[in-house]
Amino acid sequence: MKISLKTIPHISNKISIDLAKSGAVTLTRGVESVAYEAEKILQESVKKEMALEEKVNEYLEENEEEIEFMLADERQLFFMIKKKLAPEFDVILNYEERFSDIAHKILDELYEEDLIHFDVNENRVKNIIFNAITSFLADTSEIEDAVIEKIRSYKRKFIPGTDEFEILYEKLYREELSKRGME
């Protein structure tokens, strides 16, 4: 369950909506402010992982001849190197632990920026954020399938990768999110 830069705004919106609907939290400056702060933290996390993966790819390219000579499985090697370098890039590889860490960072930031007030246990609020992230990611493939199915049902054929396809995909994706109360 990897977070992509493209899904961050949607996840951030889900976090703010879920917090607002929870009854456990009062948003002091609205859902937009909460979503904005969540988005910054999610972007930071994704960019760290992207930098890590870029470094791993550089290492693999630099040692391509040796890898071919050893007949090593490049995918397995990629993950072994990624695991070794992860602490250097401050990346938690276990998704459950990473999402818990992100949820805690978002909670801390929202509290420090005085964007939320709550009288419940801090862990309860963190769990709302964590569940928003994980449930969004779990629903993503279902949403993507629904969007692709709608695009295929059109009489006119749209070619994946074209601007028209991307615009239509994004429009239908947002509609599907809205229909599910996630936007």
N, C-alpha and C positions, 0 to 999 in steps of 0.2 A: 504494500500500500504506500506507494511513493507519491509525495505531493509534487505537483508541477507548478511552474510559475503561472501557467494559464488558469489553474484551478484556485489559486490563492484568493483572488477577490471573492469568489463564491464561498469558499470556506470561511473567510473573514465575515461575510454577511451572515452565514449560518451561525457562527459563534455569537454575533451581536443579537440576532433574532432569538436564539435559544436562551441567552442570558435574560433578555427582556421578557420573554414568555415564562421564565422559570418561576417567578414569584419570590425567588430567593435573593434577587439583586435589584437594586434601583439604579438605572442609568442616569447619571447627572447631566450629561450633554447629548443624549440621544444615541441611536444605533450607529449612525455614521461615524461618530468619534471613536466608538468602540471598535468598529470594523476597521477603521484606519490604523489604529494601534496594533490590532491583531495582524493585519496585513504586513506591517513593517517587520514584525517578529517572524512571521512565517517566511517572508522573503529572505531575511537574514539566514535562516536555517537552510532553505533550499539553495541559496547561493554558496553557502559553505560546502554543501554536499557536491554542488557542481564544480567548485574549485578542486575539491578532493578528487573527483572523478577525472577532471582534466589532468591533474598531476599524475594519476595512475596511468592514463592513456599516454602521456608524455614518456613515462618510464618504460612502458611496453614498447613504444615506437623506438626509443633509444636502444633497446635490447632485443629488437625483433629477430636479428640473426641468431642470437643465442637461444631464444625461445624456439625458433624453428628447428635448430640443431638438436635441442633436447626433446623435441616432439611434445612439448607441454601443451596442455589444454589452456588456451588463452583466456577463456571465460573464468575458469577456476583460478588461474593466476591473477586475473583482474581482481577477484574478490579477496584473494589472500593479501594482495598488496594494499587494497582498499582498507582491509581490516587492520593492517599494520600501521598505515598512515592516518587512520581516522582520529586517534587522540590528538595528533599534531594539528588537525584542522578543526578540532572541537566538534566532531560529528559523532553522534550516537547511532550505531548501526541497527540496533534492535528497535523496530518501529514503535512498539508499545512504550518502551522507555523513552524514545525520542519524543513521541507525542505527549507523554506525561510531562517531560521537561519543557516542551513548548507551551503546554497549557499553564504550567507554573509561571513561566516567563511572562505570558500574556496576562495572567492574573496579577502578578507583581506590577507590571507596567500600568494596567488599568487602575490599580489601587493607588500607585504613586502619582499618577496624573489626575487623580480624583475624578475618574470617569464612572466609577461604580461605588455604591455603598451596599453593605450587606451586614446582617446580624446573625447569619448562620456560620457554621464551621467553614473555614477557608477551603478545606478539602472538598466540601460539597460544591463550591463554586468552581474549583479547579476541575472537578469531575464533569460539570456541565460543559466546560470548554473542551475537555478531552473527548467527551462523547459527541460533541458537535463535529470535531475533526474526524473521528473514526467513523461515525455514521455517514458523514458526507462521502468519505472515501469508499465506504461499502456500497453506497447508492450510486456512485459515479458510473460504474460499468453498466448498471441497469439504465441509467439516464442516457448514456452514450448509445446503447443499443436502441432505445426508443427513438432517439434523434435520427440515427442512421436509417431505421425502419421508415420514419416519416419521409426522409429525403428520397428513399428508394420508391416510395409510393407515388411520388410526383410523376406526372406524364413526361415532363421535361427531365432529361438526365443531367445530373450535375457531376462533374469530374472532381474527385478528391484532390486537394492541393491547389485548386484554382481559387481565385479571389471570390468568385460567386459562391462556390461551395463553402468556403470558410465563413463568409458573411451569413449565409443561410444556416449553416451549422450553429454558429454563435447565437443567432436569433432564436432558433428552435431550442437550443440548449437552455437559454434563459427562460423561455416559455415553460419548458419542462420543469425547471427549478422552481419557477413561480407557482406552477400547478401543484407542486409538492410542498409548497410553503417554505422553500429554502432560499428564496431570493427576496 
